[in-house]
């Protein structure tokens, strides 16, 4: 068995959520119970210029929808929970992240420090918000239609692209408002169960936000990425990727689709039997179960769920 195959023979994958996984008071009880978790919010606040404790612990969700605020808050919470897990001796064999969750995954892999992670995410959010204002667009989830059918629609309709491959039968499309509306109507006529318009401020993971990639690139290129200590599964390529590719991938992911279905499938094929969602909510746990019902999923976002995870992961 070659070295690459050996690396991929993993058991526990930590996965880190993207936008849309916000929860009221997220991370608060973890931060109160674990000083290392509270330190993440302190370091992240200094790096981002935001009061992340106030945002995550006390701010109503409807005041956190803006992408430039939501992204650093979400990633800080994932990293705070990760810090608590490390204190309890829980570590992954491989990491994967959904969209902005890739930044948290890289920090978990040892390829980014906490402060630089949250600073980059803050810049990413600002870049995406600015790009969305310059070229408005939207996103919609197409449910219950084969991925290939959605891809055909996106090739047929000008101005809309596949954005998130979440699980079989659930693709998010992104693009110009009229094109997304047309795609939704066509999908429903072809037998889609539903086409759900998402509450987002732009056409993320599409060429419409290319200016965000241009703005983020200089910040990413200033970072030195050491070789990940834990294998990092990219949701841009659905492959384990080395240090020298990380900067380019973090820029490319702004306009490329999130291939979570393909990445999770490859991890399962390569031996991952348990997926631990590190961050608010349980969106990714639900997606993984739809990808393969045979794997175990665990969501860690509170002290109580952390204790359950300890029991479940005891070896």
C-alpha positions, 0 to 999 in steps of 0.5 A: 500500500502506497504512502498516500493510501496509508495517509487516507486510511482514517477513522475519525473526521472532524468537519467544520460548518459554513454559513447558515449554522448560526445559533443563539448564544453559540459557544457561550457555555463552552467558553465559560467551562474552558479557558482555552476556548475563551482565549480563542474569542479573545485572540479572534477579537483582537485579530478581527476588530470585532467583539466576538464574545458579544456577537456570539454570546449575546447578539440576536441571530437577525443581527448576525446575518451579514456575511462579514460578521457571520463568518468570523463569529462562526469560525471563532466558535468552531475553534473555541469548541475545538480548543475544548475538545483538544483539552479533553484529548479529542483529536481528528485523523483528518479534517474537512470544512464546508466553505468558510469552515475550511479555514477552521479545518486548516487551523485544526490541521495545524496549518494556520494559527488562531489569530491569522485564521480569524483575521483571514476570515474577517477579510474574506467576509468583507471581500465577499460582501463588497463583491456582492454589492458590486454584482448582486445575485442570490442562491437557492437549494434544489431538493430532490433532483439528481445532481446531473439534472441540476448541472444540465440546467446550469449549463442551459441557463445563462448566469447560474452555476452549481455552488454547493454539492451538499448531499445527493439530491441537494445542490445549491445554485448561485447566480443572477436573480432572474437566472436563479428564478428560472433555474428553480422553476425549471427544476420544479417542472422536472420533478424537484421536490422543492426549490428553496430561495436562500437568505443570502446577500450574494451569489457566493461560490460563483463567478459573480464574486470573482472580485472577492477572490482578487481582494482576498488573494494578497492577504492569503499569499502573505501567510506561510502555510506549514505542512498540515499535521493532520490530513486536510480534505479540500472541498474544492478538489475532493482530495487531501491537499498539501501545504503548497496548494493551500493558498490557491485553494482558499482563493479558488473556493470563493468562486468554485463550488463546494464539493462536500458530497464528493469530499465526504464520499472520498473520506468514507471510501478511504476509511473514515467511519465517524464524522464529528461536526465541530461548531454550531448546529448539526447541518453537516451531520445531517448531510453526511447521514444522507451521503452514507447512513452507515457512518456515525455522526456526532455534533459538538457545540455545547459542554453536554455534547462534548461529554457525549462525544468523549464517550462515543469516541472512547477507544 
